[in-house]
């Protein structure tokens, strides 16, 4: 169940009265009412965002792309 409210003088004030037992754990999460502004200009491609990381890993197995589940999780290797 979700309850909505506002902060007033540092205290959460719920929009509707709620009867919760003392000691009840609650989670308070701010709700963004205004979406964040979108970046102006074109959105960079994946290549542009990650180009600084391309080719920096060394010493990896030649079959890592095909057998990543084997190397990460111990699954059986794929046969060629």
C-alpha positions in Angstrom: 0.0 0.0 0.0 1.3 3.5 -0.8 0.4 6.5 1.2 1.1 10.0 -0.1 1.9 13.1 1.8 4.2 16.2 2.1 7.0 17.3 4.3 6.2 20.2 6.6 8.8 21.5 9.0 10.9 18.3 8.5 7.9 16.0 9.3 6.0 13.7 6.9 2.3 14.7 6.9 0.2 12.2 5.1 -2.6 13.4 2.8 -5.1 11.0 4.5 -5.1 9.8 8.1 -3.6 6.3 8.5 -3.6 4.1 11.5 -0.3 2.2 11.7 0.9 0.4 14.8 3.7 2.1 16.8 7.1 0.7 15.6 5.9 0.0 12.1 8.7 0.3 9.6 8.0 2.7 6.7 9.9 3.8 3.6 9.8 7.4 2.6 10.9 8.2 -1.0 10.7 11.6 -2.7 8.5 11.7 -5.8 9.8 13.7 -8.6 6.9 15.7 -9.8 8.9 17.5 -12.5 10.9 15.3 -14.9 14.5 16.2 -15.1 15.4 18.3 -18.1 16.5 16.4 -21.2 20.0 17.0 -22.5 20.1 19.4 -25.4 21.7 18.3 -28.6 22.1 14.8 -30.0 22.3 11.8 -27.7 25.8 10.3 -27.9 26.0 6.7 -29.4 27.1 3.8 -27.3 30.5 4.0 -29.0 30.9 7.6 -28.1 30.0 7.0 -24.5 32.3 4.0 -24.0 35.1 4.6 -26.5 37.6 5.2 -23.7 37.1 1.7 -22.5 37.4 -0.2 -25.8 40.4 -2.5 -25.9 41.7 -1.8 -22.4 41.1 -5.3 -21.0 44.1 -7.6 -21.3 44.7 -11.3 -20.7 41.2 -12.4 -21.4 40.4 -15.9 -22.9 39.9 -15.8 -26.7 36.5 -17.5 -26.3 35.2 -15.1 -23.6 32.3 -13.8 -25.7 31.0 -17.2 -26.4 31.6 -18.7 -23.0 31.1 -15.8 -20.6 28.6 -17.9 -18.6 31.4 -20.5 -18.0 33.9 -17.9 -16.9 31.5 -15.9 -14.7 29.1 -18.6 -13.4 30.9 -21.9 -14.0 28.4 -23.1 -16.6 29.6 -25.8 -19.1 31.6 -24.4 -22.0 30.0 -24.2 -25.5 31.5 -26.7 -27.9 32.9 -25.2 -31.1 
